Amino acid sequence: MGVKLKDLFETKKTSYEQLAHKRIAIDAFNMLYQFLTTIRMQDGTPLKNSKGNITSHLVGLLARCTNMLEHNIKPIFIYDGTPPELKRAERERRKELKEEAQKKYAQAIQEQDGEQMKKYAGRTVQLTADIISESKELLTALGIPWIQAPSEAEAQAAYIVQRGDADYSASQDYDSLLFGTPKLIRNLGISGKRKRPGSYGYIQIEPEIIVLEEELKRLHITQKQLILLGMIIGTDFNIGGIQGLGPKKGLMKIKEHGEDMDALFADIGWKSEYTYQDVYNTLADMPVTETYTTTQKNIDEQYIHDLLVKRFEFNPQRVQQSIERIQTRSSQKGLAEFF
């Protein structure tokens, strides 16, 4: 779902050229969902090989990683671990939405309604264990580090940036700011456009950066107040937030009560199966691991071919072209500088 903070934050436009040599901690699930949702056939079905295995995620990941490496950007992918108990209601909500979309998609297929098929197909996306495992294999073959978070990937990414082991977090969601990431990048795509949900059209986008410290100063709030504001608006751990209070009115209430959580929710009320203290503690103290590596390695050309060409029937010439693009950039810069 993601916390709806967009209207309050100011962003700075950036580009792939400006991000050269930067280490970016990427929410892997967030990006994989993008690929699985948008890289599809005209009837809405995902790309598959002759054995019926989905390949959309590998197509997207290869293209995105090739472009980042070619631009000397150093990606680090972070994978979600065990979700907090407080996220159970949100997970059930998402499951119900997918089940409803699946019914409408099946109906559209029966009626041969191409527009509706396209509309609902992307909403049925599920990240399976195989898809997750296959994406990790491809990253390993490309020499790109990936980290298994104990819980929320965005919290782990924020922690890595806080420690100075990455320069930015990358996610479409603003939740990363609640977890305290110093710098967040949104719209980390290479094409300058993104598929319009439920249609064949595209919208123009540019990568944008949010600097947390600057925004907290501009809004005159603390990190704790930002978390409380997120709770007012609604997070994955308290769906819907406080009725009647959006970002702007919520900000006014936050400033009125400062960091006094008890006074704040005594004033505006609290409706959730969990206490506001439990929700706050979940956001403020999400489990992270200190055991990880962000070291980039050389690509394994044979591993890439075995995975993509032999197992998933990718076009060998196109795979080789991607490899050569990465290797050309590496040789131009020198391996020591590049990695």
Residue pairs with C-beta under 8 A, 6 or more apart in sequence:
1 90
1 93
1 94
1 234
1 235
1 236
1 239
2 172
2 173
2 174
2 175
2 236
3 173
3 174
3 175
3 178
3 230
3 233
3 234
3 235
4 174
4 233
4 234
4 246
4 247
5 174
5 177
5 229
5 230
5 233
5 247
6 174
7 246
7 247
7 248
8 215
8 219
8 247
8 248
8 251
9 174
9 177
9 210
9 215
10 210
10 215
10 218
11 186
11 208
11 209
11 210
12 208
12 209
12 210
12 211
13 206
13 207
13 208
13 209
14 185
14 206
14 207
14 208
14 209
15 206
15 207
16 67
16 68
16 71
16 73
16 190
16 207
17 71
19 71
19 73
19 168
19 185
19 207
20 71
20 72
20 73
21 72
21 73
21 74
22 73
22 74
22 167
22 168
23 74
23 75
23 76
23 165
23 166
23 167
23 168
23 294
24 68
24 73
24 74
24 75
24 76
24 166
24 167
24 168
24 169
24 170
24 185
24 188
25 76
25 78
25 156
25 157
25 160
25 161
25 166
25 168
25 169
25 170
26 75
26 76
26 77
26 78
26 157
26 169
26 170
26 171
26 188
27 78
27 153
27 154
27 157
27 169
27 170
27 171
27 173
27 176
28 77
28 78
28 79
28 80
28 135
28 146
28 153
29 79
29 80
29 127
29 153
30 153
30 171
30 172
30 173
31 60
31 61
31 64
31 77
31 170
31 188
32 57
32 60
32 61
32 127
32 131
32 132
32 135
33 125
33 127
34 60
34 172
35 56
35 57
35 59
35 60
35 61
35 64
36 46
36 54
36 56
36 57
36 60
36 122
36 125
36 127
36 131
37 122
37 123
37 125
37 195
37 197
38 60
38 122
38 194
38 195
39 46
39 47
39 56
39 57
39 59
39 60
40 46
40 47
40 56
40 118
40 121
40 122
41 47
42 114
42 118
43 109
43 114
43 117
43 118
43 121
44 105
44 108
44 117
44 118
44 119
44 120
44 121
44 122
45 121
46 54
46 55
46 56
46 121
47 54
47 55
47 56
47 59
48 54
48 55
49 55
49 312
49 313
50 313
53 130
53 312
54 131
55 312
55 313
55 314
57 131
57 134
57 135
58 134
58 135
58 138
58 307
58 308
58 312
58 314
59 314
61 135
61 138
61 139
62 138
62 142
62 308
62 319
62 322
63 190
63 322
64 189
64 190
65 75
65 138
65 139
65 142
65 144
66 322
66 325
66 326
67 190
68 74
68 75
68 190
69 75
69 142
69 144
69 326
69 329
69 330
70 325
70 326
70 329
71 190
72 329
72 333
72 338
74 296
74 339
75 144
76 144
76 145
76 146
76 147
76 160
76 166
76 294
77 135
77 139
77 144
77 145
77 146
77 147
78 146
78 147
78 149
78 153
78 154
78 156
78 157
78 160
79 132
79 136
79 146
79 147
79 148
79 149
79 153
80 149
80 151
80 152
80 153
81 148
81 149
81 150
81 151
81 152
81 153
81 287
82 150
82 151
83 91
83 151
83 152
84 151
84 152
84 237
84 282
84 286
86 237
86 238
86 274
86 278
86 279
86 282
87 236
87 237
89 239
89 273
90 236
90 237
90 239
93 239
97 123
98 123
98 124
98 125
98 126
101 120
101 123
101 124
102 120
102 124
104 116
104 120
105 116
105 117
105 120
105 121
105 123
105 124
107 116
108 116
108 117
108 119
108 120
109 117
118 198
118 199
118 200
119 198
119 199
120 198
122 197
122 198
134 307
136 146
137 307
138 304
138 307
138 308
139 145
139 146
140 146
140 300
140 303
141 299
141 300
141 303
141 304
141 307
142 299
142 300
142 304
142 326
143 296
143 297
143 298
143 299
143 300
143 339
144 296
145 292
145 293
145 294
145 295
145 296
145 297
147 156
147 160
147 289
147 292
147 293
147 294
148 289
149 155
149 156
149 288
149 289
150 156
150 287
150 288
150 289
151 286
151 287
151 288
152 175
152 179
152 286
154 169
154 171
154 173
154 175
154 176
154 179
154 181
155 179
155 286
155 287
155 288
156 288
156 289
157 166
157 169
157 170
157 171
157 176
157 179
157 181
158 169
158 176
158 179
158 180
158 181
158 182
159 179
159 288
160 166
160 169
160 292
160 294
161 167
161 168
161 169
161 181
161 182
161 183
162 180
162 181
162 182
165 292
165 294
166 294
167 183
168 181
168 183
168 184
168 185
168 209
169 176
169 181
169 183
169 184
169 185
170 184
170 185
170 186
170 188
171 184
171 186
172 186
172 187
174 184
175 230
175 235
175 236
176 184
177 184
177 210
177 212
177 215
177 226
178 226
178 227
178 230
178 235
178 283
179 283
179 286
180 212
180 223
181 212
182 211
182 212
182 213
183 209
183 210
183 211
183 212
184 209
184 210
184 212
185 207
185 208
185 209
186 207
186 208
186 210
187 194
187 205
187 206
187 207
187 208
188 207
189 205
189 207
192 204
192 205
192 206
193 202
193 203
193 204
193 205
194 202
194 203
194 205
195 201
195 202
196 202
196 203
212 223
216 222
216 223
216 226
219 251
220 255
221 229
221 251
221 254
221 255
222 259
224 259
224 284
225 254
225 255
225 258
225 259
227 280
227 283
227 284
228 254
228 259
228 261
228 264
228 280
229 247
229 250
229 251
229 254
230 283
231 238
231 241
231 276
231 279
231 280
231 283
232 241
232 242
232 245
232 250
232 253
232 254
232 268
233 241
233 245
233 246
233 247
233 250
234 240
234 241
234 242
235 241
235 279
235 283
237 274
237 279
237 282
237 283
238 272
238 274
238 276
238 279
241 250
242 250
242 268
242 269
242 270
242 271
243 271
245 253
245 268
253 264
253 267
253 268
254 264
256 267
257 263
257 264
257 267
261 276
261 277
261 280
265 276
270 276
272 279
295 339
296 338
296 339
297 339
298 330
298 335
298 339
299 323
299 326
299 327
301 323
304 319
304 323
305 316
305 319
308 314
308 319
309 315
309 316
309 319
329 338
330 338
